[in-house]
């Protein structure tokens, strides 16, 4: 199985080619493309994944929906893996994660093109592709949290991506406030991943969250998002201009 990168990652909501290049030049470990809430159409997604591959920068697509097409398309474009939102319990997880792996373990449909160098697949292509790409369901619903151990046990699951905001909302706590209850849920996820021997990813925007997640052995921390980078940069530039 491919190894999930270790270190700090970046979250992109638009097909920002320049920011992708800047991230690679600064040693960012990986990039998440938020197809679900962002502005990626298929052509833009294809171009971003192609550039990331050319740069040697692992890129993971948070797909539009837990459905066959949105899951298969980024993998056909060459993404290092898919992050699947809105997983609702073990039965749903088993069904939707199967779209990310070829038979016999899953039900991903074969497409020619980039992943096979625009030729014919060799005897080992399907097994190699399953090992080279990661399927990372999100734990962001009460049902998924309740079944987290069973979800991790699936052969089609390579690790987890935590969705703290939606998890808090769907657990009836309102917005994510880094409360004791929030952290208790996240600790359960981290412990389950550790026992299963599979990695987990945490979007950790603050220094305290990052320290906490590292202590619980999160493999990859998403530490900056595109909109915050733009906002902070604009604020800094305007502050200098006003001083001068």
C-alpha positions in Angstrom: 0.0 0.0 0.0 1.2 3.5 -0.7 2.3 5.5 2.3 0.4 8.6 3.3 2.9 11.5 3.4 4.0 12.7 6.8 4.0 16.4 7.6 2.0 19.5 6.8 -0.6 19.8 4.0 -2.5 22.5 2.2 -6.2 22.8 1.4 -7.3 24.2 -2.0 -10.8 25.2 -2.9 -10.1 26.6 -6.4 -7.9 25.4 -9.3 -5.1 27.7 -8.3 -2.1 26.5 -10.3 0.3 29.1 -8.9 -0.5 28.2 -5.3 0.1 24.5 -6.1 3.6 25.4 -7.5 4.3 27.6 -4.4 3.3 24.7 -2.1 5.6 22.3 -3.8 8.5 24.7 -3.8 8.1 25.2 0.0 8.1 21.5 0.8 4.4 21.0 1.5 3.9 17.3 2.0 0.5 17.0 0.2 -2.4 18.9 -1.1 -6.2 18.3 -0.7 -8.5 19.6 -3.4 -11.9 20.3 -2.0 -14.1 19.3 -4.9 -17.2 19.1 -2.7 -17.2 22.7 -1.6 -14.8 24.2 -4.1 -15.0 25.4 -7.7 -13.5 22.5 -9.6 -15.1 21.2 -12.7 -13.7 18.1 -14.3 -11.3 19.9 -16.7 -9.9 22.0 -13.8 -9.6 19.0 -11.6 -7.8 17.1 -14.3 -5.3 20.0 -14.8 -4.6 20.4 -11.1 -3.9 16.7 -10.7 -1.7 16.6 -13.8 0.4 19.5 -12.5 0.6 17.9 -9.1 1.8 14.7 -10.6 4.4 16.5 -12.7 5.7 18.3 -9.6 5.9 15.1 -7.6 3.4 16.5 -5.1 0.8 14.0 -3.7 -2.7 15.3 -4.3 -5.9 14.0 -2.7 -9.3 14.8 -4.0 -12.1 15.4 -1.4 -14.8 14.2 -3.8 -18.1 15.8 -4.7 -20.2 13.0 -3.2 -20.0 9.4 -2.0 -20.9 8.1 -5.4 -19.2 6.1 -8.1 -18.5 8.8 -10.7 -17.0 11.4 -8.3 -14.8 8.8 -6.6 -13.5 7.2 -9.8 -12.8 10.3 -11.8 -9.9 11.8 -9.7 -8.3 8.3 -9.6 -8.5 8.0 -13.3 -6.9 11.5 -13.6 -4.0 10.2 -11.5 -4.8 11.4 -7.9 -2.8 9.8 -5.1 -6.1 9.1 -3.4 -9.7 10.1 -2.6 -11.3 11.5 0.5 -14.9 10.5 0.7 -17.4 12.7 2.6 -20.7 11.9 4.2 -20.1 8.3 5.0 -23.0 7.0 7.1 -22.1 3.8 8.9 -20.5 0.5 8.0 -22.9 -0.6 5.3 -22.6 2.7 3.5 -18.8 2.7 3.9 -18.5 -0.7 2.5 -20.5 0.3 -0.6 -18.9 3.6 -1.4 -15.2 2.7 -0.6 -15.6 -0.2 -3.1 -15.7 2.4 -5.9 -12.1 3.3 -5.1 -10.7 -0.3 -5.6 -10.8 -2.7 -8.5 -12.3 -6.2 -8.2 -12.1 -8.5 -6.5 -11.8 -6.3 -3.4 -13.9 -3.4 -4.8 -16.0 -2.5 -7.8 -14.0 0.4 -9.4 -14.6 0.5 -13.2 -11.5 0.5 -15.5 -10.7 3.4 -17.7 -7.7 3.7 -20.0 -5.6 6.9 -20.1 -3.1 8.5 -17.9 -2.8 5.8 -15.2 -1.6 3.3 -17.7 0.4 5.6 -19.9 -2.3 5.6 -22.6 -1.6 2.0 -23.4 -3.0 -1.4 -22.4 -3.0 -2.5 -18.7 -0.5 -5.2 -17.7 -1.3 -8.2 -15.6 -0.4 -6.4 -12.4 -1.9 -3.0 -13.2 -5.1 -3.4 -11.1 -3.3 -4.7 -8.0 -0.6 -2.0 -8.4 -3.2 0.7 -8.8 -5.1 -0.4 -5.7 -1.8 -0.3 -3.7 -0.7 3.0 -5.1 -3.9 5.0 -4.4 -5.5 5.6 -1.0 -9.2 5.4 -0.1 -9.8 7.7 2.9 -13.4 7.9 4.1 -14.3 10.8 6.3 -15.5 10.3 9.8 -17.9 13.2 10.1 -21.3 11.6 11.0 -22.5 10.1 14.2 -23.1 6.8 12.3 -19.5 6.7 11.0 -18.1 7.5 14.4 -20.2 4.6 15.9 -18.8 2.2 13.3 -15.3 3.6 13.0 -13.6 0.3 14.1 -15.6 -1.7 11.5 -14.9 0.9 8.8 -11.2 0.7 9.5 -11.3 -3.1 9.2 -12.5 -2.9 5.5 -10.0 -4.0 2.9 -11.1 -1.1 0.8 -10.1 1.5 3.4 -6.5 2.7 3.7 -7.0 5.3 6.4 -9.3 8.0 7.6 -9.9 11.8 7.2 -11.5 13.5 10.2 -14.2 16.1 9.6 -14.4 17.9 13.0 -16.9 20.6 12.0 -19.6 18.3 10.5 -19.0 15.8 13.2 -19.8 18.3 15.9 -22.9 19.5 14.0 -24.2 16.0 13.5 -23.5 15.1 17.1 -25.8 17.9 18.2 -23.2 20.2 19.6 -23.4 23.0 17.0 -20.3 24.5 15.6 -16.9 22.9 16.3 -15.4 24.7 19.3 -12.5 22.3 20.2 -14.5 21.3 23.3 -13.8 18.3 25.5 -16.6 16.5 23.7 -15.1 17.3 20.3 -11.7 16.1 21.5 -13.2 12.9 23.0 -14.7 12.0 19.6 -11.4 12.8 17.8 -9.4 10.7 20.4 -11.7 7.8 19.7 -11.0 8.0 16.0 -7.2 8.3 16.6 -7.2 5.3 18.9 -9.2 3.2 16.5 -6.8 4.1 13.7 -3.8 3.2 15.8 -5.2 -0.2 16.7 -6.0 -0.9 13.1 -2.5 0.2 12.0 -3.9 2.7 9.5 -3.2 6.4 9.2 -5.5 9.3 9.8 -5.5 12.9 8.7 -6.5 15.9 10.7 -7.4 19.4 9.4 -5.7 21.4 12.2 -5.7 25.1 11.8 -4.3 26.2 15.2 -1.0 25.5 16.9 -2.8 23.8 19.8 -4.8 21.5 17.4 -1.6 20.6 15.6 0.2 19.7 18.8 -2.7 17.6 20.0 -3.0 15.8 16.6 0.8 15.1 16.5 0.6 13.6 20.0 -2.1 11.3 18.8 0.0 10.4 15.8 -1.9 11.9 13.0 0.1 11.1 9.9 -0.8 14.3 7.9 -1.9 17.6 9.2 -3.8 20.0 6.9 -2.5 23.3 8.4 -3.5 26.0 5.9 -6.3 26.6 3.5 -6.4 28.7 0.4 -8.9 31.3 1.6 -7.1 31.9 4.8 -3.8 32.3 3.0 -5.3 34.9 0.7 -7.1 36.7 3.6 -3.9 36.8 5.8 -1.8 37.9 2.9 -4.2 40.7 2.0 -4.4 41.9 5.6 -0.6 41.9 5.9 -0.2 43.9 2.7 -2.8 46.4 3.6 -1.4 46.8 7.1 2.0 47.7 5.6 0.4 50.1 3.1 -1.5 51.9 5.9 1.6 52.2 8.0 3.5 53.8 5.1 
